[in-house]
Amino acid sequence: MINLVLFGKPGAGKGTQALFLKKQYNLVHISTGDLFRNNIKRETSLGLLAKSFMDHGDLVPDQVTIDMLEAEVDQNLQANGFIFDGFPRTKSQAGALDTFLSKKQMEVSATIALEADDDILIERLLYRGKSSGRTDDQDEEKIRNRFEEYNKKTALLRDFYTKQNKFHSINGIGTINEITNRLTKLIKTL
Ligand code: ADP
């Protein structure tokens, strides 16, 4: 079983590469951002709650996010493995994920960071916002707030996974194919 955490700032390309990895290794892709957006679309109470945070570019509270993630894993226990995209984003989420997986005799196999500079990321997000209609991608101030959330709460997970010898990073700048090739090469070494 292979369980990958895709790590990186908003716009780093996690979702794009997850689609490839999902097919290539037959994994279940869990994107917390997609799950929240789906709940917002269906106007569930979870969606309503998440929206108030997402609209400002803030993280959704940990316990809400953790419960949603765990429910999603539980619904896919027959899977070959998982790609966690956008989760964990805080130390408390990372701890909860380890505890939850170990109860099921599972563990994170590797965390892979996609690295790119803020300027490139802002450009990508504003471009994505035009076609996706995602309001959090259309406003530079919201984007900068998401980067701040990342710097304050998510960046420290580098240390968390480095201590477990599970942290890897690749250059996230280039064509989608180039980045896919870098990922494939790295995964072969795991
Ligand atoms: P991006 O990484 O490009 O910002 P996502 O779709 O992964 O896009 O996330 C969009 C928003 O969903 C985040 O800004 C945050 O409000 C919320 N979100 C997603 N994942 C998490 C998480 N693990 N913890 C808290 N909030 C989250």
py3Dmol code that shows the C-alpha trace and the ligand (Angstrom):
import py3Dmol

protein = """\
ATOM      1  CA  MET A   1       0.000   0.000   0.000  1.00  0.00           C
ATOM      2  CA  ILE A   2       1.313   3.423  -0.895  1.00  0.00           C
ATOM      3  CA  ASN A   3      -0.012   6.537   0.808  1.00  0.00           C
ATOM      4  CA  LEU A   4       1.328   9.807  -0.522  1.00  0.00           C
ATOM      5  CA  VAL A   5       0.926  13.265   0.914  1.00  0.00           C
ATOM      6  CA  LEU A   6       1.218  15.979  -1.730  1.00  0.00           C
ATOM      7  CA  PHE A   7       2.587  19.080  -0.153  1.00  0.00           C
ATOM      8  CA  GLY A   8       3.004  22.622  -1.409  1.00  0.00           C
ATOM      9  CA  LYS A   9       1.584  26.104  -1.453  1.00  0.00           C
ATOM     10  CA  PRO A  10      -1.703  26.934  -3.155  1.00  0.00           C
ATOM     11  CA  GLY A  11      -1.169  26.710  -6.896  1.00  0.00           C
ATOM     12  CA  ALA A  12       1.847  24.403  -6.611  1.00  0.00           C
ATOM     13  CA  GLY A  13       0.142  21.830  -8.840  1.00  0.00           C
ATOM     14  CA  LYS A  14      -0.928  19.244  -6.279  1.00  0.00           C
ATOM     15  CA  GLY A  15      -4.334  18.640  -7.825  1.00  0.00           C
ATOM     16  CA  THR A  16      -2.963  18.371 -11.364  1.00  0.00           C
ATOM     17  CA  GLN A  17      -0.293  15.854 -10.422  1.00  0.00           C
ATOM     18  CA  ALA A  18      -2.693  13.935  -8.170  1.00  0.00           C
ATOM     19  CA  LEU A  19      -4.823  13.131 -11.212  1.00  0.00           C
ATOM     20  CA  PHE A  20      -1.828  11.510 -12.871  1.00  0.00           C
ATOM     21  CA  LEU A  21      -0.682   9.637  -9.749  1.00  0.00           C
ATOM     22  CA  LYS A  22      -4.172   8.351  -9.131  1.00  0.00           C
ATOM     23  CA  LYS A  23      -4.240   6.654 -12.542  1.00  0.00           C
ATOM     24  CA  GLN A  24      -0.640   5.551 -12.574  1.00  0.00           C
ATOM     25  CA  TYR A  25      -0.679   3.821  -9.176  1.00  0.00           C
ATOM     26  CA  ASN A  26      -4.387   3.133  -8.873  1.00  0.00           C
ATOM     27  CA  LEU A  27      -4.825   5.240  -5.757  1.00  0.00           C
ATOM     28  CA  VAL A  28      -7.790   7.010  -4.240  1.00  0.00           C
ATOM     29  CA  HIS A  29      -7.332  10.788  -4.465  1.00  0.00           C
ATOM     30  CA  ILE A  30      -8.636  12.764  -1.504  1.00  0.00           C
ATOM     31  CA  SER A  31      -8.539  16.535  -1.894  1.00  0.00           C
ATOM     32  CA  THR A  32      -9.882  18.338   1.164  1.00  0.00           C
ATOM     33  CA  GLY A  33     -10.383  21.497  -0.937  1.00  0.00           C
ATOM     34  CA  ASP A  34     -12.518  19.536  -3.441  1.00  0.00           C
ATOM     35  CA  LEU A  35     -14.497  17.910  -0.624  1.00  0.00           C
ATOM     36  CA  PHE A  36     -15.231  21.301   0.903  1.00  0.00           C
ATOM     37  CA  ARG A  37     -16.215  22.779  -2.477  1.00  0.00           C
ATOM     38  CA  ASN A  38     -18.487  19.818  -3.090  1.00  0.00           C
ATOM     39  CA  ASN A  39     -20.192  20.410   0.265  1.00  0.00           C
ATOM     40  CA  ILE A  40     -20.562  24.106  -0.537  1.00  0.00           C
ATOM     41  CA  LYS A  41     -22.223  23.231  -3.850  1.00  0.00           C
ATOM     42  CA  ARG A  42     -24.635  20.854  -2.134  1.00  0.00           C
ATOM     43  CA  GLU A  43     -25.264  23.484   0.561  1.00  0.00           C
ATOM     44  CA  THR A  44     -24.617  21.073   3.428  1.00  0.00           C
ATOM     45  CA  SER A  45     -23.985  22.430   6.918  1.00  0.00           C
ATOM     46  CA  LEU A  46     -20.332  21.438   6.546  1.00  0.00           C
ATOM     47  CA  GLY A  47     -20.205  23.436   3.310  1.00  0.00           C
ATOM     48  CA  LEU A  48     -21.764  26.453   4.937  1.00  0.00           C
ATOM     49  CA  LEU A  49     -19.229  26.360   7.728  1.00  0.00           C
ATOM     50  CA  ALA A  50     -16.251  25.797   5.415  1.00  0.00           C
ATOM     51  CA  LYS A  51     -17.324  28.603   3.096  1.00  0.00           C
ATOM     52  CA  SER A  52     -16.969  31.262   5.776  1.00  0.00           C
ATOM     53  CA  PHE A  53     -13.282  30.350   6.149  1.00  0.00           C
ATOM     54  CA  MET A  54     -12.463  29.573   2.534  1.00  0.00           C
ATOM     55  CA  ASP A  55     -13.926  32.841   1.300  1.00  0.00           C
ATOM     56  CA  HIS A  56     -11.279  34.683   3.303  1.00  0.00           C
ATOM     57  CA  GLY A  57      -8.465  32.335   2.405  1.00  0.00           C
ATOM     58  CA  ASP A  58      -8.319  31.046   5.983  1.00  0.00           C
ATOM     59  CA  LEU A  59      -7.943  27.402   6.925  1.00  0.00           C
ATOM     60  CA  VAL A  60     -11.079  25.560   7.988  1.00  0.00           C
ATOM     61  CA  PRO A  61     -10.843  24.504  11.686  1.00  0.00           C
ATOM     62  CA  ASP A  62      -8.804  21.363  12.288  1.00  0.00           C
ATOM     63  CA  GLN A  63     -11.388  19.073  13.838  1.00  0.00           C
ATOM     64  CA  VAL A  64     -13.923  19.704  11.086  1.00  0.00           C
ATOM     65  CA  THR A  65     -11.297  18.955   8.457  1.00  0.00           C
ATOM     66  CA  ILE A  66      -9.936  15.898  10.249  1.00  0.00           C
ATOM     67  CA  ASP A  67     -13.416  14.379  10.705  1.00  0.00           C
ATOM     68  CA  MET A  68     -14.217  14.900   7.028  1.00  0.00           C
ATOM     69  CA  LEU A  69     -10.913  13.361   5.920  1.00  0.00           C
ATOM     70  CA  GLU A  70     -11.290  10.323   8.169  1.00  0.00           C
ATOM     71  CA  ALA A  71     -14.821   9.690   6.942  1.00  0.00           C
ATOM     72  CA  GLU A  72     -13.540   9.757   3.373  1.00  0.00           C
ATOM     73  CA  VAL A  73     -10.743   7.268   4.077  1.00  0.00           C
ATOM     74  CA  ASP A  74     -13.204   5.010   5.893  1.00  0.00           C
ATOM     75  CA  GLN A  75     -15.381   4.932   2.805  1.00  0.00           C
ATOM     76  CA  ASN A  76     -12.475   3.717   0.683  1.00  0.00           C
ATOM     77  CA  LEU A  77     -10.777   1.105   2.816  1.00  0.00           C
ATOM     78  CA  GLN A  78     -10.489  -1.312  -0.101  1.00  0.00           C
ATOM     79  CA  ALA A  79      -8.126   1.112  -1.847  1.00  0.00           C
ATOM     80  CA  ASN A  80      -4.581   0.300  -2.988  1.00  0.00           C
ATOM     81  CA  GLY A  81      -3.532   3.474  -1.269  1.00  0.00           C
ATOM     82  CA  PHE A  82      -4.309   7.160  -1.042  1.00  0.00           C
ATOM     83  CA  ILE A  83      -3.099  10.495  -2.298  1.00  0.00           C
ATOM     84  CA  PHE A  84      -3.731  13.134   0.304  1.00  0.00           C
ATOM     85  CA  ASP A  85      -3.951  16.464  -1.489  1.00  0.00           C
ATOM     86  CA  GLY A  86      -4.243  19.549   0.697  1.00  0.00           C
ATOM     87  CA  PHE A  87      -4.146  17.517   3.898  1.00  0.00           C
ATOM     88  CA  PRO A  88      -2.514  17.716   6.403  1.00  0.00           C
ATOM     89  CA  ARG A  89      -2.036  21.482   6.583  1.00  0.00           C
ATOM     90  CA  THR A  90      -1.377  21.855  10.297  1.00  0.00           C
ATOM     91  CA  LYS A  91       0.630  19.927  12.866  1.00  0.00           C
ATOM     92  CA  SER A  92      -2.559  18.847  14.581  1.00  0.00           C
ATOM     93  CA  GLN A  93      -3.901  17.445  11.281  1.00  0.00           C
ATOM     94  CA  ALA A  94      -0.601  15.630  10.661  1.00  0.00           C
ATOM     95  CA  GLY A  95      -0.687  14.076  14.144  1.00  0.00           C
ATOM     96  CA  ALA A  96      -4.321  13.057  13.699  1.00  0.00           C
ATOM     97  CA  LEU A  97      -3.524  11.462  10.331  1.00  0.00           C
ATOM     98  CA  ASP A  98      -0.681   9.379  11.803  1.00  0.00           C
ATOM     99  CA  THR A  99      -2.842   8.198  14.706  1.00  0.00           C
ATOM    100  CA  PHE A 100      -5.797   7.425  12.478  1.00  0.00           C
ATOM    101  CA  LEU A 101      -3.755   5.505   9.897  1.00  0.00           C
ATOM    102  CA  SER A 102      -1.806   3.531  12.469  1.00  0.00           C
ATOM    103  CA  LYS A 103      -5.074   2.279  13.991  1.00  0.00           C
ATOM    104  CA  LYS A 104      -5.704   0.703  10.590  1.00  0.00           C
ATOM    105  CA  GLN A 105      -2.161  -0.655  10.237  1.00  0.00           C
ATOM    106  CA  MET A 106      -1.520   1.982   7.599  1.00  0.00           C
ATOM    107  CA  GLU A 107       0.987   4.843   7.418  1.00  0.00           C
ATOM    108  CA  VAL A 108       2.087   7.761   5.285  1.00  0.00           C
ATOM    109  CA  SER A 109       4.664   6.349   2.848  1.00  0.00           C
ATOM    110  CA  ALA A 110       6.071   9.684   1.733  1.00  0.00           C
ATOM    111  CA  THR A 111       5.358  13.386   1.616  1.00  0.00           C
ATOM    112  CA  ILE A 112       6.261  15.079  -1.636  1.00  0.00           C
ATOM    113  CA  ALA A 113       6.507  18.848  -1.869  1.00  0.00           C
ATOM    114  CA  LEU A 114       6.076  20.666  -5.156  1.00  0.00           C
ATOM    115  CA  GLU A 115       8.215  23.779  -4.970  1.00  0.00           C
ATOM    116  CA  ALA A 116       7.608  27.037  -6.840  1.00  0.00           C
ATOM    117  CA  ASP A 117       8.118  30.741  -6.186  1.00  0.00           C
ATOM    118  CA  ASP A 118       5.270  32.917  -4.927  1.00  0.00           C
ATOM    119  CA  ASP A 119       5.275  35.107  -8.067  1.00  0.00           C
ATOM    120  CA  ILE A 120       4.695  32.108 -10.315  1.00  0.00           C
ATOM    121  CA  LEU A 121       2.058  30.722  -7.977  1.00  0.00           C
ATOM    122  CA  ILE A 122       0.109  33.989  -7.890  1.00  0.00           C
ATOM    123  CA  GLU A 123       0.166  34.111 -11.671  1.00  0.00           C
ATOM    124  CA  ARG A 124      -1.106  30.506 -11.896  1.00  0.00           C
ATOM    125  CA  LEU A 125      -3.869  31.061  -9.339  1.00  0.00           C
ATOM    126  CA  LEU A 126      -5.170  34.256 -10.954  1.00  0.00           C
ATOM    127  CA  TYR A 127      -5.187  32.435 -14.296  1.00  0.00           C
ATOM    128  CA  ARG A 128      -6.998  29.440 -12.769  1.00  0.00           C
ATOM    129  CA  GLY A 129      -9.519  31.786 -11.137  1.00  0.00           C
ATOM    130  CA  LYS A 130     -10.582  33.072 -14.534  1.00  0.00           C
ATOM    131  CA  SER A 131     -11.648  29.666 -15.825  1.00  0.00           C
ATOM    132  CA  SER A 132     -12.653  27.862 -12.617  1.00  0.00           C
ATOM    133  CA  GLY A 133     -14.669  30.702 -11.144  1.00  0.00           C
ATOM    134  CA  ARG A 134     -13.062  29.978  -7.758  1.00  0.00           C
ATOM    135  CA  THR A 135     -13.465  33.234  -5.862  1.00  0.00           C
ATOM    136  CA  ASP A 136     -10.468  32.500  -3.617  1.00  0.00           C
ATOM    137  CA  ASP A 137      -8.331  32.482  -6.793  1.00  0.00           C
ATOM    138  CA  GLN A 138      -9.592  35.787  -8.133  1.00  0.00           C
ATOM    139  CA  ASP A 139      -8.370  38.163  -5.503  1.00  0.00           C
ATOM    140  CA  GLU A 140      -4.664  38.724  -4.865  1.00  0.00           C
ATOM    141  CA  GLU A 141      -5.284  39.657  -1.243  1.00  0.00           C
ATOM    142  CA  LYS A 142      -7.026  36.339  -0.570  1.00  0.00           C
ATOM    143  CA  ILE A 143      -4.222  34.505  -2.314  1.00  0.00           C
ATOM    144  CA  ARG A 144      -1.631  36.272  -0.170  1.00  0.00           C
ATOM    145  CA  ASN A 145      -3.614  35.351   2.933  1.00  0.00           C
ATOM    146  CA  ARG A 146      -3.526  31.685   1.875  1.00  0.00           C
ATOM    147  CA  PHE A 147       0.255  31.947   1.509  1.00  0.00           C
ATOM    148  CA  GLU A 148       0.421  33.451   4.986  1.00  0.00           C
ATOM    149  CA  GLU A 149      -1.659  30.602   6.384  1.00  0.00           C
ATOM    150  CA  TYR A 150       0.748  28.213   4.668  1.00  0.00           C
ATOM    151  CA  ASN A 151       3.820  29.958   6.094  1.00  0.00           C
ATOM    152  CA  LYS A 152       2.358  30.135   9.604  1.00  0.00           C
ATOM    153  CA  LYS A 153       0.714  26.724   9.896  1.00  0.00           C
ATOM    154  CA  THR A 154       1.716  24.370   7.085  1.00  0.00           C
ATOM    155  CA  ALA A 155       5.402  25.024   6.356  1.00  0.00           C
ATOM    156  CA  LEU A 156       6.413  23.512   9.699  1.00  0.00           C
ATOM    157  CA  LEU A 157       5.202  20.105   8.524  1.00  0.00           C
ATOM    158  CA  ARG A 158       8.466  19.935   6.577  1.00  0.00           C
ATOM    159  CA  ASP A 159      10.228  19.314   9.888  1.00  0.00           C
ATOM    160  CA  PHE A 160       7.512  16.952  11.065  1.00  0.00           C
ATOM    161  CA  TYR A 161       7.973  14.664   8.048  1.00  0.00           C
ATOM    162  CA  THR A 162      11.742  15.194   7.784  1.00  0.00           C
ATOM    163  CA  LYS A 163      12.060  13.811  11.320  1.00  0.00           C
ATOM    164  CA  GLN A 164      10.191  10.723  10.109  1.00  0.00           C
ATOM    165  CA  ASN A 165      12.487  10.520   7.078  1.00  0.00           C
ATOM    166  CA  LYS A 166       9.495  10.935   4.806  1.00  0.00           C
ATOM    167  CA  PHE A 167       9.994  14.381   3.316  1.00  0.00           C
ATOM    168  CA  HIS A 168      10.916  14.771  -0.343  1.00  0.00           C
ATOM    169  CA  SER A 169      10.668  17.729  -2.652  1.00  0.00           C
ATOM    170  CA  ILE A 170      10.768  18.332  -6.353  1.00  0.00           C
ATOM    171  CA  ASN A 171      10.921  21.400  -8.539  1.00  0.00           C
ATOM    172  CA  GLY A 172       7.339  22.353  -9.378  1.00  0.00           C
ATOM    173  CA  ILE A 173       8.264  24.727 -12.195  1.00  0.00           C
ATOM    174  CA  GLY A 174       8.067  23.439 -15.752  1.00  0.00           C
ATOM    175  CA  THR A 175       5.508  21.767 -17.960  1.00  0.00           C
ATOM    176  CA  ILE A 176       2.991  19.370 -16.391  1.00  0.00           C
ATOM    177  CA  ASN A 177       4.810  16.486 -18.082  1.00  0.00           C
ATOM    178  CA  GLU A 178       8.204  17.529 -16.807  1.00  0.00           C
ATOM    179  CA  ILE A 179       6.890  17.641 -13.272  1.00  0.00           C
ATOM    180  CA  THR A 180       5.113  14.303 -13.684  1.00  0.00           C
ATOM    181  CA  ASN A 181       8.417  12.778 -14.807  1.00  0.00           C
ATOM    182  CA  ARG A 182      10.207  14.183 -11.760  1.00  0.00           C
ATOM    183  CA  LEU A 183       7.505  12.713  -9.534  1.00  0.00           C
ATOM    184  CA  THR A 184       7.642   9.293 -11.176  1.00  0.00           C
ATOM    185  CA  LYS A 185      11.430   9.189 -10.810  1.00  0.00           C
ATOM    186  CA  LEU A 186      11.178  10.086  -7.148  1.00  0.00           C
ATOM    187  CA  ILE A 187       8.435   7.552  -6.406  1.00  0.00           C
ATOM    188  CA  LYS A 188      10.598   4.797  -7.934  1.00  0.00           C
ATOM    189  CA  THR A 189      13.195   5.489  -5.265  1.00  0.00           C
ATOM    190  CA  LEU A 190      10.742   5.158  -2.365  1.00  0.00           C
TER     191      LEU A 190
END
"""
ligand_1 = """\
27
ADP
P -5.230 25.579 -2.711
O -4.230 24.624 -2.148
O -4.946 25.940 -4.138
O -5.444 26.776 -1.837
P -7.437 23.803 -2.008
O -8.553 23.452 -2.887
O -6.526 22.715 -1.560
O -6.643 24.918 -2.815
O -7.981 24.538 -0.700
C -8.885 25.600 -0.773
C -9.295 26.061 0.624
O -9.937 24.969 1.327
C -8.148 26.478 1.567
O -7.752 27.812 1.373
C -8.805 26.243 2.944
O -9.709 27.285 3.267
C -9.639 24.986 2.717
N -8.856 23.769 3.056
C -8.447 22.812 2.189
N -7.762 21.855 2.828
C -7.718 22.220 4.140
C -7.130 21.667 5.326
N -6.437 20.517 5.288
N -7.300 22.316 6.496
C -7.999 23.445 6.558
N -8.562 24.044 5.490
C -8.430 23.454 4.297
"""
view = py3Dmol.view(width=600, height=400)
view.addModel(protein, "pdb")
view.setStyle({"model": 0}, {"cartoon": {"style": "trace"}})
view.addModel(ligand_1, "xyz")
view.setStyle({"model": 1}, {"stick": {}})
view.zoomTo()
view.show()
